[in-house]
Structure formats: structure tokens, C-alpha cells
Amino acid sequence: MRRRAVPVLGALLIGLIAGCAEAPGGAGLSTTGRPGDRPSLEQAASRLPQSVADFTRGETNWHERERPGFGVAVDYAGPARSAVSTVSLYDRGQRLVPSDITSSTIQGEFLQAVRDAMAVAEGRTSQEFTEGVRSVLPIPGQAPLQCIELSGTYGRTQLQTLLCLGEAAGRFLKVQVTSPARQVRPVDPQPFVVGIAQAARG
């Protein structure tokens, strides 16, 4: 399984990034716009650490520059590439995203994020995903994140994904962590998601 994980997760990560880039969205603010007290997108992205909970930062994809409202997506890889993650910061053209996860804004975007993740899987003949348990992930001293567990297959490999969404510095924060369901070295995605949220919120 360990030998298969690298190409399987690498291919899946490409799909997750593509799903983020192709998700529907309206015209947005410029990359350097600062409505209210919100930092620029570059400043927000710079808050994401080089490493957190044994995950290491990788490529940064600036969707905002060609598609306003789509923000930025940052790749992370778990130890020995036992998991991959995409961290997205975007606003869909909204001036300030609320921090309350029960708000219609957050709940609507969460449902869209789930649909996007499922659509990526449906677009691949060798990949299938199903929705699992929904939960609220507490972030110490901050607003929680709305999360869902997705499970499925990529070819013959069973995969699991934790998808979480909330607010960070006036933008949507979306974190997707995917790993094989069976691992020699199991990875708990929650410490990574918590660490990312705390860093992104400054």
C-alpha cells in the first residue's frame, strides 16, 4: 500500500485542485483588495505555515489572478506522502465571509464544497465517493469548522477524505485531507486541520 500511495494520492490531488479551480463562482475582488480590515490574499496565504502536524507545504496555485473570487490553493503532503491536502482561501466575490458556521453563507458554501468534491469523483471513471458523517470540528479559542467524511475508491485503492470549511480572515477556508483507508502509518487529519485554521486566522 505504501508504494501505491504516492501515485494514487498524487493523481487525486490534481483532481482536488482542478475541482477547486472549476467550481462555479462570481466576479470577485482584486487579489490585493482589502475590504474592511481583511488582509490581502497574498498576506492571507503567507500565514499558512511551511509545516504543521507533520504535513509539509508544497505548491501554491493562484486562481484569483485569472478567475476573481477563486482565491488561492496550497498543497500539503503528509509524512512519507501518507496523505495529501489542499488548503483553499477564497471569497466568491463576498466582501467579508462570516465566522458563524451556522450562517446561510457558510452552510451554502459547505454544501457547494461537498458537491464539488463529489463531482470531481464522478468525472473520473476509476473513482467513486460517498458522503459520510458530518461533524463540527472545534478550534481552540476560535470559531469551529463544519466538516464531513467522504469515503470511496480510486481504482482498487480505498480512500478517505476529511473536508472542512469555515472562515479565515474574512474569506472562506476550505481544507481537504485525503489518505488511503488502510495505512501502515495511520494519519489523523484533525490536528493538521486545526493547525491550518489557527494559522490562517492569524
Number of C-alpha atoms within 10 A of each C-alpha: 11 13 8 10 20 16 11 17 23 15 12 22 22 12 17 23 21 13 19 23 20 14 16 12 15 13 13 19 21 16 20 12 13 15 13 9 9 17 16 16 23 13 12 21 21 12 14 20 14 11 16 18 17 14 22 17 19 14 10 15 15 18 19 23 13 10 17 19 24 28 29 24 25 19 22 26 22 23 14 12 17 22 27 26 31 25 26 25 25 29 25 23 18 18 16 18 22 19 20 15 19 13 11 11 16 22 16 12 16 23 11 14 20 18 15 19 21 18 15 21 22 13 11 13 9 12 19 20 20 12 14 13 10 14 12 13 18 13 15 11 7 11 18 20 28 20 21 20 19 21 19 19 17 19 13 10 18 16 24 20 24 22 25 28 29 28 25 25 20 24 28 25 24 27 25 26 26 26 27 26 15 13 13 9 10 12 20 14 21 15 14 21 26 21 17 23 27 18 17 22 17 11
